[in-house]
């Protein structure tokens, strides 16, 4: 939005306020808060994975700021499905208040409970199913089956005194889904007949024309690649992509190969999916890593994490020769996932590393080994035409995706003044079925770095980028504060800047002169002397070497 909006005012009785805390203008961190008559309902609570310009960051959370002091008013968190970008931040929310109820399908809650166990949190959960309804204070909820790249995904219709909303979560309209669970368009039509005032639709593929290809089209391709592979096969995908793992298990079994699951989250999630009956494991096809390593190379498939180039995931460690499985000539690696925007460089770095080791790398760019889990423009158009919503608030996607989704809404008859392209923190108030923008909360990124949550700032990340790209110079000087005379030093050391510290010989006299001159001009303060040293070295480095390293002067009184 061009103009800066004020923070939203007090919410009037009988008005529904919708505030996305994440997932808009980005792919990840999905979280939306609904408020009416003093009560809050949250839909999804996910994470965003860091990009290459965010070194050291493990995860990025939604900014809980607008609700941090109101957690007692939260009636529940509704989870639409079990992907990390929708459930990954739940442990960090429940750290603030452990008894917030979690609602979701059986598989979704099983994934969440396993994740929370690692954080030593035992949640209050309530399993819901498609066709089911729940009354939570002023919110009447109805759950609708939607098809996605993970089983048991749900859309949620939210009815209130102020109007009705349908939130799709992530969805597509695969007409021959692997689990025979279609997006329930009959329920969409019925909800449309009853009246939907605001449609919050998944925007991720809104700028892709036509229809998302069928998941079933992937099976034969995986089968063909595995059949032709002369040695070992490694397939990388998301650790929660049950459908893709199912296809790999089936293809491996058909070609007489065993499958070993690699990566803690992959082993955990697939164990849960198999136990609940969502993953059908052919008899004797699964082995552990030790058993797999004893098998002939042409009789094993490794199913791993790391399809997005994550540095600590299995595939990256293989590419860097940091894993017990050493990739070599004749091995085949399949990246069975889409590229999340921002991860391209990391993924291609892994592809190049694996190729250099001699592997044949098969990915979406050169073979049909993945289809998206999100509705393309044609499917969204169908959804709008079936539902006939009175208003639209595109969610889940970058700005280009939201704009494309908004255009589809207008093309299908949603009035332009009721189509809202919002940002994270935009408050949209729905009253008597009419949406309007009510203000903007100032939200930021909340970084998880090791055990710290929110302690790392954008300024810290800037320092890290400078250290990584430009290097580090430290200068030690002991001065007489009264005269500015150097008693010891300047001693200069650098890291990541130059091979030999002798390059600093020419700047040492400049530092000595600058300190003496500062004293003659009345400087007596050590902090001021430090600034003199920083400016002198910074000017010299920039002029002579065209670099901007981090400069840390240490000036003490002699």
VODRENBA-152708 format. One line per 8 residues: number of its first residue (from 1); their letters; for each residue x, y, z of C-alpha. Coordinates in Angstrom, 1 decimal, always signed. Example, Ala and Ser with C-alpha at 12.3 -4.5 7.8 and 13.67 -1.06 7.14 Angstrom:
BEGIN
1) AS) +12.3:-4.5:+7.8; +13.7:-1.1:+7.1 .
REM end
This chain:
BEGIN
1) XXXXXXXX) +0.0:+0.0:+0.0; +1.3:+3.4:-0.9; +0.0:+5.5:+2.0; +1.0:+4.8:+5.5; -2.1:+3.7:+7.5; -2.6:+4.4:+11.2; -2.8:+1.6:+13.7; -6.4:+0.2:+13.9 .
9) XXXXXXXX) -8.7:+1.8:+16.4; -10.9:+0.1:+18.9; -13.1:-2.6:+17.4; -16.8:-1.8:+17.4; -19.2:-4.4:+18.8; -20.6:-6.7:+16.1; -17.7:-6.1:+13.7; -15.3:-8.9:+12.6 .
17) XXXXXXXX) -11.7:-7.8:+12.4; -9.3:-9.9:+10.2; -5.5:-9.4:+10.7; -3.0:-11.5:+8.8; +0.2:-11.7:+10.9; +2.1:-13.6:+8.2; +1.7:-15.2:+4.8; +1.0:-12.1:+2.8 .
25) XXXXXXXX) +3.8:-10.8:+0.5; +5.7:-14.0:+1.2; +5.4:-17.8:+0.8; +5.3:-19.0:+4.4; +4.6:-17.8:+8.0; +0.9:-18.3:+7.4; -1.2:-16.9:+10.3; -4.5:-15.0:+10.4 .
33) XXXXXXXX) -6.3:-13.7:+13.4; -10.1:-13.2:+13.5; -11.6:-11.0:+16.3; -15.2:-10.2:+17.2; -16.7:-9.0:+20.5; -13.5:-9.4:+22.4; -12.7:-13.0:+21.3; -10.0:-14.2:+19.0 .
41) XXXXXXXX) -9.7:-17.1:+16.6; -6.4:-18.0:+14.9; -6.2:-19.8:+11.6; -2.7:-21.4:+11.1; +0.6:-20.6:+12.8; +3.5:-21.3:+10.5; +7.1:-20.5:+9.9; +9.1:-19.0:+7.0 .
49) XXXXXXXX) +12.5:-20.5:+6.1; +15.4:-18.1:+5.9; +17.0:-16.9:+2.7; +20.7:-16.6:+1.9; +20.9:-13.0:+3.1; +19.8:-14.1:+6.6; +22.9:-16.0:+7.8; +22.6:-18.0:+11.0 .
57) XXXXXXXX) +18.8:-17.8:+11.2; +17.0:-21.2:+11.6; +13.3:-20.0:+11.3; +11.3:-16.9:+10.9; +8.1:-16.6:+12.9; +5.0:-14.4:+12.6; +5.1:-11.3:+14.8; +2.7:-12.1:+17.7 .
65) XXXXXXXX) +2.8:-8.4:+18.8; -0.9:-7.5:+18.2; -2.1:-10.5:+20.3; +0.8:-11.1:+22.7; -1.2:-9.3:+25.6; -4.5:-10.9:+24.6; -3.8:-14.6:+24.6; -6.4:-15.2:+27.3 .
73) XXXXXXXX) -9.0:-14.1:+24.6; -7.8:-16.7:+22.1; -10.5:-19.4:+21.8; -8.5:-21.8:+19.6; -6.0:-22.2:+16.8; -7.4:-23.9:+13.7; -4.8:-25.6:+11.6; -5.7:-26.2:+8.0 .
81) XXXXXXXX) -3.0:-28.8:+7.3; +0.3:-30.2:+8.5; +3.0:-28.3:+6.5; +5.6:-26.4:+8.4; +4.6:-23.1:+6.9; +1.2:-23.6:+8.6; +2.1:-25.4:+11.9; +5.8:-24.7:+12.5 .
89) XXXXXXXX) +5.3:-21.7:+14.8; +2.7:-23.4:+17.1; +5.4:-24.4:+19.7; +6.5:-20.7:+19.9; +2.9:-19.5:+20.4; +2.2:-22.2:+23.0; +5.3:-21.2:+24.9; +3.5:-18.0:+25.6 .
97) XXXXXXXX) +0.3:-19.8:+26.7; +0.3:-23.5:+26.8; -3.5:-24.2:+27.1; -4.6:-22.6:+23.8; -6.8:-25.4:+22.1; -5.6:-26.7:+18.7; -8.2:-27.8:+16.2; -7.3:-29.8:+13.1 .
105) XXXXXXXX) -7.6:-33.1:+11.2; -6.1:-36.2:+12.7; -2.9:-36.2:+10.6; -2.3:-32.5:+11.2; -2.6:-32.7:+14.9; -0.4:-35.8:+15.0; +2.4:-33.9:+13.3; +1.9:-30.9:+15.7 .
113) XXXXXXXX) +1.9:-33.1:+18.8; +5.1:-34.8:+17.7; +6.7:-31.4:+17.2; +5.4:-30.1:+20.5; +6.8:-33.1:+22.3; +10.3:-31.9:+21.3; +9.5:-28.6:+23.0; +8.1:-30.5:+26.1 .
121) XXXXXXXX) +4.6:-29.1:+25.6; +1.5:-31.3:+25.9; -1.2:-29.5:+24.0; -5.0:-29.5:+24.3; -6.1:-30.8:+20.9; -9.5:-31.5:+19.3; -9.8:-33.5:+16.0; -12.2:-32.2:+13.5 .
129) XXXXXXXX) -13.3:-33.6:+10.1; -14.7:-32.4:+6.8; -18.4:-31.8:+7.2; -18.0:-31.2:+10.9; -19.0:-28.0:+12.8; -17.9:-26.3:+16.0; -19.2:-23.4:+17.9; -16.4:-21.4:+19.6 .
137) XXXXXXXX) -18.0:-18.4:+21.4; -19.1:-16.0:+18.6; -17.5:-18.1:+15.9; -19.5:-20.8:+14.1; -17.0:-23.0:+12.2; -17.6:-25.5:+9.4; -14.8:-27.6:+7.9; -14.5:-28.5:+4.3 .
145) XXXXXXXX) -12.3:-31.1:+2.6; -9.7:-29.6:+0.2; -7.1:-31.4:-1.8; -3.4:-30.5:-1.3; +0.0:-32.1:-1.4; -0.6:-33.5:+2.1; -3.6:-35.6:+3.2; -6.3:-34.4:+5.4 .
153) XXXXXXXX) -6.2:-30.7:+4.5; -9.2:-28.6:+5.4; -10.7:-25.2:+4.5; -12.7:-23.5:+7.2; -15.9:-21.4:+6.9; -16.3:-18.9:+9.8; -19.7:-17.5:+10.4; -20.2:-14.5:+12.7 .
161) XXXXXXXX) -22.8:-11.8:+13.4; -20.8:-9.5:+11.2; -20.7:-11.8:+8.2; -19.3:-15.1:+6.8; -15.7:-15.9:+5.7; -14.2:-18.9:+3.9; -10.5:-19.5:+4.4; -9.2:-22.1:+2.0 .
169) XXXXXXXX) -5.8:-22.9:+3.6; -3.6:-24.3:+0.8; -5.6:-26.1:-1.8; -5.9:-27.3:-5.4; -8.5:-29.2:-7.4; -6.8:-32.4:-8.4; -9.6:-34.4:-10.0; -7.9:-37.8:-9.6 .
177) XXXXXXXX) -6.1:-37.4:-6.2; -3.9:-40.2:-4.9; -6.1:-40.5:-1.7; -9.4:-40.1:-3.6; -10.2:-37.1:-1.4; -11.4:-34.3:-3.7; -11.8:-30.6:-2.9; -15.5:-30.5:-1.9 .
185) XXXXXXXX) -16.9:-28.2:-4.5; -20.5:-29.2:-3.5; -19.8:-27.8:-0.1; -18.3:-24.6:-1.7; -21.5:-24.3:-3.7; -23.7:-24.7:-0.6; -21.7:-22.2:+1.3; -22.0:-19.8:-1.6 .
193) XXXXXXXX) -25.7:-20.2:-1.6; -25.8:-19.4:+2.1; -23.6:-16.4:+1.4; -19.8:-15.8:+1.8; -19.0:-12.1:+2.4; -15.2:-12.5:+2.2; -13.2:-15.2:+0.5; -9.6:-15.7:+1.7 .
201) XXXXXXXX) -8.1:-17.9:-1.1; -4.7:-19.4:-1.5; -2.8:-17.2:-4.0; +0.5:-19.2:-4.4; -0.2:-20.2:-8.0; -2.7:-17.5:-9.0; -0.3:-16.2:-11.7; +0.0:-19.7:-13.3 .
209) XXXXXXXX) -2.5:-20.1:-16.2; -4.7:-23.2:-16.5; -4.8:-26.1:-14.1; -2.3:-27.7:-11.8; -1.3:-31.2:-13.3; -2.5:-34.3:-11.6; -0.4:-35.9:-8.8; -0.9:-39.2:-10.6 .
217) XXXXXXXX) +1.2:-38.0:-13.5; +4.3:-38.1:-11.3; +4.2:-41.8:-10.4; +5.1:-43.1:-13.9; +8.0:-40.6:-14.2; +9.5:-41.6:-10.8; +9.0:-45.3:-11.8; +10.9:-44.7:-15.1 .
225) XXXXXXXX) +13.8:-42.7:-13.4; +14.2:-45.4:-10.7; +14.0:-48.2:-13.2; +16.8:-46.7:-15.4; +19.1:-45.7:-12.5; +22.3:-47.8:-12.6; +23.2:-47.3:-9.0; +21.7:-45.7:-5.9 .
233) XXXXXXXX) +18.7:-43.3:-6.0; +18.2:-40.4:-3.6; +14.8:-38.7:-3.7; +14.5:-35.4:-1.8; +11.2:-33.8:-0.8; +9.5:-32.1:+2.1; +9.4:-34.2:+5.2; +5.6:-34.0:+5.3 .
241) XXXXXXXX) +4.9:-34.8:+1.7; +3.1:-38.0:+2.3; +1.8:-38.4:-1.3; +5.3:-38.1:-2.8; +6.8:-40.6:-0.3; +3.9:-43.0:-1.2; +4.8:-42.7:-4.9; +8.5:-43.3:-4.1 .
249) XXXXXXXX) +7.7:-46.4:-2.0; +5.5:-47.8:-4.7; +8.0:-47.2:-7.5; +10.9:-48.6:-5.4; +8.8:-51.7:-4.6; +7.9:-52.2:-8.2; +11.6:-52.1:-9.2; +12.8:-54.4:-6.5 .
257) XXXXXXXX) +14.4:-51.8:-4.4; +14.3:-51.1:-0.6; +13.7:-47.6:+0.8; +15.5:-45.9:+3.7; +14.1:-42.7:+5.1; +16.8:-40.1:+6.0; +16.4:-37.0:+8.2; +14.8:-36.9:+11.6 .
265) XXXXXXXX) +11.6:-35.1:+10.5; +11.2:-37.4:+7.5; +11.4:-40.5:+9.8; +9.1:-39.0:+12.4; +6.4:-37.8:+10.0; +6.3:-40.9:+7.8; +6.1:-43.1:+10.9; +3.1:-41.1:+12.1 .
273) XXXXXXXX) +1.5:-41.2:+8.6; +2.0:-45.0:+8.3; +0.6:-45.5:+11.9; -2.6:-43.5:+11.1; -3.1:-45.2:+7.7; -2.3:-42.3:+5.5; +0.9:-43.9:+4.1; +0.5:-47.5:+2.8 .
281) XXXXXXXX) +3.9:-49.1:+3.1; +4.5:-52.2:+0.9; +5.6:-55.2:+2.8; +9.4:-55.3:+3.6; +10.2:-52.3:+1.5; +11.4:-50.0:+4.4; +14.8:-50.5:+5.9; +17.0:-48.4:+8.1 .
289) XXXXXXXX) +20.2:-46.7:+7.1; +22.6:-49.5:+8.3; +20.6:-52.1:+6.4; +20.5:-50.0:+3.3; +24.3:-49.5:+3.3; +24.8:-53.3:+3.1; +22.5:-53.6:+0.0; +23.8:-53.6:-3.6 .
297) XXXXXXXX) +23.8:-50.0:-5.0; +21.1:-50.9:-7.6; +18.7:-52.2:-4.9; +18.3:-49.1:-2.7; +16.4:-45.8:-2.7; +17.1:-43.1:-0.1; +14.2:-40.8:+0.7; +15.6:-37.6:+2.3 .
305) XXXXXXXX) +15.0:-34.0:+3.3; +16.7:-31.0:+1.8; +14.8:-30.3:-1.4; +15.1:-26.6:-0.8; +18.9:-26.5:-0.3; +18.6:-26.1:+3.5; +22.3:-26.2:+4.7; +21.7:-28.7:+7.6 .
313) XXXXXXXX) +19.4:-31.0:+5.7; +20.5:-34.4:+4.4; +20.9:-33.5:+0.7; +23.1:-30.5:+1.4; +25.3:-32.6:+3.6; +25.6:-35.2:+0.9; +26.6:-32.5:-1.6; +29.3:-31.2:+0.8 .
321) XXXXXXXX) +30.6:-34.7:+1.5; +29.4:-34.4:+5.2; +27.1:-37.4:+5.2; +27.8:-41.1:+5.6; +26.4:-41.6:+2.1; +29.0:-40.4:-0.4; +27.4:-39.5:-3.7; +29.4:-40.6:-6.7 .
329) XXXXXXXX) +29.5:-41.5:-10.4; +26.3:-43.2:-11.5; +24.1:-42.2:-8.6; +20.8:-40.5:-9.3; +19.3:-37.7:-7.2; +15.7:-36.6:-7.7; +14.5:-33.3:-6.3; +10.8:-33.9:-6.0 .
337) XXXXXXXX) +9.6:-30.4:-5.0; +8.9:-26.9:-6.2; +11.3:-24.1:-5.6; +10.1:-21.8:-2.9; +10.8:-18.2:-3.9; +14.1:-17.1:-2.4; +15.6:-20.6:-2.2; +16.8:-20.8:-5.8 .
345) XXXXXXXX) +20.4:-20.0:-5.2; +20.6:-22.6:-2.4; +19.0:-25.3:-4.5; +21.2:-24.7:-7.5; +24.2:-24.7:-5.3; +23.2:-28.2:-4.1; +22.4:-29.4:-7.7; +25.9:-28.2:-8.8 .
353) XXXXXXXX) +27.6:-29.8:-5.9; +25.9:-33.2:-6.6; +26.6:-32.9:-10.3; +30.2:-32.2:-9.6; +30.4:-35.5:-7.6; +29.1:-37.4:-10.6; +25.4:-37.7:-9.9; +22.6:-37.4:-12.4 .
361) XXXXXXXX) +20.3:-34.8:-10.9; +16.6:-34.9:-11.9; +14.5:-32.0:-11.0; +11.3:-30.1:-12.0; +13.3:-28.2:-14.6; +14.3:-31.3:-16.6; +11.6:-33.9:-15.7; +8.1:-34.1:-14.4 .
369) XXXXXXXX) +9.0:-35.2:-10.9; +6.8:-32.7:-9.0; +3.5:-31.0:-9.4; +2.4:-28.1:-7.2; +0.0:-28.4:-4.3; -1.7:-25.1:-5.1; -4.6:-24.1:-7.3; -3.6:-22.4:-10.6 .
377) XXXXXXXX) -5.6:-19.6:-12.1; -8.1:-21.8:-13.8; -9.0:-23.6:-10.6; -9.2:-20.4:-8.7; -11.6:-19.1:-11.3; -13.8:-22.2:-10.8; -13.7:-21.6:-7.0; -14.8:-18.0:-7.4 .
385) XXXXXXXX) -17.6:-18.9:-9.8; -18.9:-21.7:-7.7; -18.7:-19.7:-4.4; -19.7:-16.3:-5.8; -18.3:-14.4:-2.8; -19.2:-10.8:-2.2; -15.6:-9.8:-1.3; -12.1:-11.2:-1.6 .
393) XXXXXXXX) -8.9:-11.0:+0.5; -6.1:-12.9:-1.3; -3.8:-14.7:+1.1; -0.8:-17.0:+1.0; +1.7:-15.7:-1.6; +3.9:-12.9:-2.7; +2.5:-9.6:-3.9; +2.4:-10.7:-7.6 .
401) XXXXXXXX) +0.4:-13.8:-6.5; -2.0:-11.7:-4.5; -2.5:-9.2:-7.4; -3.2:-12.1:-9.8; -5.7:-13.6:-7.4; -7.4:-10.2:-7.0; -7.7:-9.9:-10.7; -9.4:-13.3:-10.9 .
409) XXXXXXXX) -11.8:-12.1:-8.2; -12.7:-9.0:-10.2; -13.0:-11.0:-13.5; -15.5:-13.3:-11.9; -17.7:-10.5:-10.7; -16.5:-9.5:-7.2; -16.9:-5.7:-6.9; -13.6:-3.9:-7.1 .
417) XXXXXXXX) -14.2:-2.0:-3.9; -14.6:-5.3:-2.1; -11.3:-6.8:-3.3; -8.6:-6.0:-0.8; -4.8:-6.6:-1.4; -3.4:-6.4:+2.1; -0.1:-6.7:+3.8; +0.9:-8.5:+7.0 .
425) XXXXXXXX) -0.6:-6.5:+9.8; -3.4:-4.9:+7.7; -6.6:-4.9:+9.7; -9.7:-5.6:+7.6; -13.0:-5.0:+9.3; -16.1:-6.8:+8.2; -19.4:-5.2:+9.2; -22.8:-6.1:+7.8 .
433) XXXXXXXX) -21.0:-8.2:+5.2; -18.9:-5.3:+3.9; -15.1:-5.3:+4.2; -12.9:-2.2:+4.7; -9.3:-1.6:+5.6; -9.3:-0.3:+9.2; -5.5:+0.3:+9.7; -2.1:-1.3:+9.8 .
441) XXXXXXXX) -0.1:-2.8:+12.6; +3.6:-2.3:+12.4; +5.0:-5.9:+12.2; +8.5:-7.2:+11.8; +10.3:-10.5:+11.4; +10.9:-12.6:+14.5; +14.0:-14.7:+14.0; +14.8:-18.0:+15.7 .
449) XXXXXXXX) +18.5:-18.4:+16.0; +19.6:-21.5:+17.9; +17.8:-21.2:+21.3; +17.1:-17.5:+21.0; +13.7:-16.3:+19.7; +13.4:-12.6:+18.7; +16.8:-11.6:+20.1; +18.3:-11.3:+16.6 .
457) XXXXXXXX) +17.5:-8.0:+14.8; +17.8:-6.8:+11.2; +20.8:-4.8:+12.4; +22.4:-8.0:+13.6; +21.8:-9.7:+10.3; +23.3:-6.7:+8.5; +26.4:-7.1:+10.6; +26.6:-10.8:+9.7 .
465) XXXXXXXX) +26.3:-10.1:+6.0; +29.1:-7.5:+6.3; +31.3:-10.1:+8.1; +30.5:-12.7:+5.5; +31.0:-10.5:+2.4; +33.4:-7.8:+3.4; +35.5:-9.1:+6.3; +36.5:-7.8:+9.7 .
473) XXXXXXXX) +39.3:-5.5:+10.9; +40.2:-4.9:+14.5; +42.5:-2.1:+15.7; +44.1:-1.9:+19.2; +45.6:+1.4:+20.4; +46.7:+2.6:+23.8; +46.7:+6.4:+23.9; +47.5:+9.2:+26.3 .
481) XXXXXXXX) +44.0:+10.8:+26.5; +45.5:+14.2:+27.2; +47.8:+14.4:+24.2; +46.4:+11.7:+21.8; +49.9:+10.2:+21.6; +50.0:+6.4:+20.8; +51.8:+4.6:+23.6; +51.0:+1.1:+22.2 .
489) XXXXXXXX) +50.0:+0.3:+18.6; +48.2:+0.7:+16.4; +48.0:-3.1:+16.2; +45.8:-4.1:+13.3; +44.4:-7.6:+12.6; +41.9:-8.7:+9.9; +39.8:-11.7:+9.0; +38.3:-12.3:+5.5 .
497) XXXXXXXX) +39.8:-9.1:+4.2; +43.4:-9.6:+3.2; +45.9:-12.5:+3.3; +48.7:-10.4:+4.9; +48.3:-7.8:+7.6; +51.3:-5.9:+6.1; +48.7:-4.2:+3.8; +47.9:-2.0:+6.8 .
505) XXXXXXXX) +51.4:-0.5:+7.1; +50.4:+2.6:+5.2; +47.3:+3.4:+7.4; +49.1:+3.1:+10.7; +50.8:+6.6:+10.4; +47.4:+8.0:+9.4; +45.8:+6.6:+12.6; +48.7:+8.1:+14.8 .
513) XXXXXXXX) +48.3:+11.5:+13.1; +44.5:+11.5:+13.3; +44.6:+10.8:+17.1; +47.1:+13.5:+17.8; +45.1:+16.0:+15.7; +41.9:+15.0:+17.5; +43.6:+15.8:+20.9; +44.8:+19.2:+19.6 .
521) XXXXXXXX) +41.2:+19.9:+18.7; +40.1:+19.2:+22.3; +39.2:+15.5:+22.3; +39.8:+13.8:+25.6; +37.1:+11.1:+25.5; +38.0:+7.5:+24.6; +34.8:+7.0:+22.8; +35.6:+9.9:+20.5 .
529) XXXXXXXX) +39.1:+8.5:+19.9; +37.5:+5.2:+18.9; +35.3:+7.0:+16.3; +38.4:+8.8:+15.0; +40.1:+5.4:+14.5; +37.0:+3.9:+12.8; +36.6:+6.8:+10.4; +40.3:+6.9:+9.5 .
537) XXXXXXXX) +40.5:+3.1:+8.8; +37.1:+3.1:+7.0; +38.0:+6.0:+4.7; +41.4:+4.3:+3.8; +39.9:+0.9:+3.2; +37.1:+2.3:+1.1; +39.4:+4.5:-1.0; +42.3:+2.0:-1.5 .
545) XXXXXXXX) +40.5:-1.4:-1.5; +36.8:-0.5:-2.4; +35.6:-2.6:+0.5; +33.4:-1.9:+3.5; +34.5:-4.4:+6.2; +33.3:-4.3:+9.8; +35.7:-2.2:+11.7; +36.1:-2.7:+15.5 .
553) XXXXXX) +38.5:-0.2:+17.2; +39.7:-0.8:+20.7; +41.1:+2.3:+22.3; +42.3:+2.3:+25.9; +44.0:+4.9:+28.1; +47.7:+4.4:+28.7 .
REM end
